[in-house]
Amino acid sequence: MKRLSHYIISAALIFCLTVTADAAQMLIPVGQVVGLELVDNTVTIASFDEKLGQAAKEAGLQVGDRILTVNGQEIQNAEDVRFALDRADGPVELGVQRNKKTDTLHIDPTVTSDGPKLGVYLKQGVTGVGTVTWYDPDSKKFGTLGHGVNNSRGELLNMVSGSAYKAGVVSVRKGECGAPGQLMGALKEATPVGTLYKNTNRGVFGTANTGWEGAPLPVGTASDVKAGPATIRSTVEGESTREYSVEILKVYPNAGEAGRNMLLRITDAELLDTTGGIVQGMSGSPIIQDGKLVGAVTHVLVNDPTTGYGIFIENMLDAAA
């Protein structure tokens, strides 16, 4: 896998307490953008090497293909691929999965001084940018996104390990009707600021190494949330975090779909001018109403980037337990 610190990463992703929301009295609403790396037991093709990848292309391998087997050996990580190639003598048989269909490809690896090579770059898991919702300075636990991270097949990624990295926003693509916007982020440090341990449909959760500073706020329950003015805390430029005005339009206390407990609209003129509304990468931005941390931004409406959904904070905390 390529080192995260070498690349600018974009937000394709629009965190833990051991107690319930009722028992969590005070949390810091963070709103800081963060780089996320979630690793699972799948290996996919990220790109091709210009010099060594021609044979793999001609054999039919494509970016996004998941490698299931090499010469019959089951593949769970990039090291499995390298080990299988080192043991190969001549052409190799790859079992691959593409769009939920499996196929068998035969490729003649390029022999180099470092051993046989397929001429491809491999990816294990998902990387992207999100926003930290809350941090508990007592337990060092934190939550982000307010929704889950899916794999390339659209399923909740079965994370086996993960890391969080300090990041900043380098540019913004404004949201427009029919075209969601996006925060473009860059990692600021190669050393993780936290370890991720849980990926759920209500958020991603981890333990921080150093944590985030700020004034803790009381945790609000679902019954505390009402239609009316509120604020969100987000990072849309550099590493600077600030609050922006929003209006909660409707509350859905019994929403069946995770992450859609409230409908909100961005009303802050400066944020609308910068992003056009809610953009990918703002997922996890804490929602504050009446001095309480009540939720997190989760989704944007494709046909109206000024409007989107949020999750109750108590639902995030229940998932984190």
DAFEN-V896300 format. One record per run of one state. SS is the DSSP state (h for helix, s for strand, l for the rest). FROM is the first residue (numbers start at 1). TO is the last residue. If there is no record, write none. Layout:
BEGIN
ss-><SS,SS>
from-><FROM,FROM>
to-><TO,TO>
END
This chain:
BEGIN
ss-><l,h,l,s,l,s,l,s,l,s,l,h,l,s,l,s,l,h,l,s,l,s,l,s,l,s,l,s,l,s,l,s,l,s,l,s,l,s,l,s,l,s,l,s,l,s,l,s,l,s,l,h,l,s,l,s,l,s,l,h,l,s,l,s,l,s,l,s,h,l>
from-><1,4,7,8,11,26,30,33,40,44,49,54,59,66,71,73,75,78,88,92,99,101,108,110,113,115,118,120,124,126,137,141,145,150,151,156,157,161,174,176,177,179,180,182,188,194,201,203,209,216,220,222,225,228,239,240,252,262,267,269,276,280,281,286,290,292,302,304,313,321>
to-><3,6,7,10,25,29,32,39,43,48,53,58,65,70,72,74,77,87,91,98,100,107,109,112,114,117,119,123,125,136,140,144,149,150,155,156,160,173,175,176,178,179,181,187,193,200,202,208,215,219,221,224,227,238,239,251,261,266,268,275,279,280,285,289,291,301,303,312,320,321>
END
